[in-house]
Amino acid sequence: MSRYRRSSPWGRVRLPLAVLSLALLGVSCTHGVTPHAEARSMHGTGQVSHVWPGGEPISYNDIACGGDTSCSSGYTGSAPAALRRPLHLPALVHGRCPTHRARVVEPHVGAAEGPGPIYPVIADPPPPGSLTAGTVFGEQKVLWIGAPRYRGPVLIRGGQLGGHNPVKFDGGTGVLFPELQVPPRSQDDLAGLPRRGWRGWASGTDLRAPGCYAWQIDGTTFSYTVVFKAVQTR
């Protein structure tokens, strides 16, 4: 399994079904806010090798290194248990996906969703037919940005509204996880990252069917959801 490059960000987002490509609606494209927040393209590269086993513990280092035990990202520990609040995803509104208009919260980045302090910014959709190699998932690039006012850890999970399809996450290592974990800012220096200003983490949100979905974003002082819609582009 390939070693995670700490100077690189986390992953991206595509969706499948045969030769299905999905795009997430609601946010414009973006460029990185810090040197480590510049997304790496995985379209058609076939880097994803497997899905993280359900129920197996996950650490910051697992996500950064894709579970490679010979890799050390510099991060220690995992998301605190207090962040593992029950998922409270919103319901469909009269059968419709309750998305909201995105807005610019950081001038060097595209429009973002949610109340913050952690915001998803959805990048350009993958080309039609892009699939995550070796899985039944397609992937869309998502940049997560964190406002300077919050310095704690973050746990990001997701689910489908009105359905049972899972939401997976890729940190750029080729492994799909059931969640994203962001270490507290106090650990950034361990990985050689800046300790001031906005933080950014490139990632992938991976789905296997179109529909209405939501991320739940948990920190030490907040818990909220951001709804997005995945559509078939071909």
N, C-alpha and C positions, 0 to 999 in steps of 0.2 A: 504494500500500500504506500502510496506516495506521501512523502513528508510534507506537512503544512509549512508554508513560508510565512513566518510571523510578520514580515513587512507587507504582506498582502492582506486584503480584506476577506470577508466571508463571501459566499456564493452567488446565486441567482434564482429564476423561476420559469418553468415550462409545464404544459399539461398535455396528456396523451389520451388515446383510445385509438388503436390501430395507428394511422398516420395523423394523429390529432395534435394540433398546437393550440394552446390557450394563451390568452392575454388577460392580465388583471387590469380592471378599469378603475379610474378614480384618481390617479396621480400622474404627474408628468415625469419626464426623464431627468437624470441627474448626473453630476460629476462629484468626485469625492470632496469632503470637507476637510479632511486631514490626509497626510501622505499615505496612511494605512487604510483609507476608506475608498480606494479606487478599485472598482470591481474587475475581476478577471472573467473573460468570456469562456463559457463552457459549452457553447452551442455546437452540438455535433462532435464533441471531443471524446465522448464515451468514457469520461473519467469516473463516473459513479459506478461503484462495484457492488455495493450491497446496502441493505437497510439495517440500521442498528436494531438488535434484538429487543423485542418488547419486554418491558419490565426490568431490563438490565440497568444498573446504576450508571449515571452519566456525570462526568466531571468537566470543569472548564478545559482541562487538558485534553480530554477525549474529543471534545468538539474542535479544538484548535488543531489536533493532530489526527483526527479521523480514527481514533481508537488505536493508533500505532503505539505500542508500548515502548518502542525504542526511541520515540520522539519526546522531547521536552519543550513545551512552549514557554515555560517560565511561569505559567499560571498554576495556582494551587487551590485545592478545595473545589466546591461546587455550590450551586445556588442554595441559599439557606432554606430550610424546611418551611419557614414562615411565608416564603413567597409562593408556596404550592397551595394557593387558595383553590377552592373548587372552581371549575370552569362555569362561568355564568354568561353564556353567549346569548345575544338578543334573538328574538323571533322574527320570522318573515312578517312583513307588514302587508296584509291582504295579498299574500303570495308574492310580494315584490321584495327585492333585496334592498335593505335600508342603508344605502351608502350615502356619504356626505361629500360635499365639495372640498377639495384639497386647497391648501393655502401655503404660501411661502413663509417659513418660520426662521430660515437662515438664508441670507441673500446669495450665498455661493452654491446653493443646492436647489433642486427642483421642488415643486409643490409637495407638501407633506400632509399626512392624515393624522387625525386624532388630537386630543387635548394636550399631549405631552406629559412629562418631559422627554419621553422616548417616542420618536416618530418614524413610521415607515415611509420611504420614498420609492415608488415603483419606477423602475427603469424601462427602457424600450423593450417591447415584447420580443421573444425569440422568433426566428424565422419559422414559417409553416413547416410542420413535419419534424420539428426538433423534439427529441425524446431523451430521457436520461438513460444512458446505456445500462442494460442489465436489470432494469426495473420496469414497473408498469406506470411510472410517474413521469410527468413532464415538469419543466422548471422555468420559473420567472425570476429574473434578478430583482432583488429588493435591497436597498440601502437603508439601514437603520441609523438614525442620528440621535444623539443624546445632548440635551441642553446642559450648559455648564452648571446650572443650579442643582442638578442631581448627580451625586458622585457614588451612589451605591450600586449593588448588584441588580441584575434584571433577569427575569425569566419570561420567555415568550413561547406561548403554545397556541394551538388553533383548532378549529373544527368547522364542519359544514352546518349551515343553518337549514333546517328542514331535511336533513339527510345524515348519512353515516360515513361519508368518505373522509379519510384522515387528511391531516395537513402535516407534511414533513418539511424538514429544514436541512439545507446543505451549507456548511461553513467553508466551502471551497476545497475540501479534502477528498471528495468523492464518496462520502458516506452520508446517508439520509438519516437524520435524527428526528425523534418525535417532539423535540423542543430546541430552542436556542437558549443558552445561558451566557450572560455577559458579566465578567468579573467586575468587582468594584474598582473605582478609579485608582485606589491605592495600589493595585497590582499592575497598573499600566507600565510603570518603570521597569518591572521585572521582564516585560516583553519588549522593552525598548520603544515604547510609545509615548507621545506627548502627554503631559499631565495637566494641561490647561486648555481652556476653550471648549468648543464643541467636540464631541467624540463621534466616530463613525465606524460602522461595521457592515461590510458588504456581505450579503448572504443570498441564498436561494430559497424561495418557498415552492415546495413541490406538491403537486396535486395529480390525481389520476382521473378526474372528471370535471367538466364545467359545472358551474353552480354558484351559489352564494355562500361565502365563508367569512370567518372572522378570526382575527388574532386576539388573544388575551395577553395583555402586557402587565406584568406584576413587578413592583419594586417594594422597597421597605415601607413607603408611605403612600402608595397608590396601587390601584388595580382598575383597568378599564379595557374596553374592547374597541377594535377598529374593524369595520365591515368592508369587505371587498368582493367584487364579482369577477369570476373567471369565465371567459367566453371562448368558444371555439373559433379560431381564425381561419380554419381550413377544413 
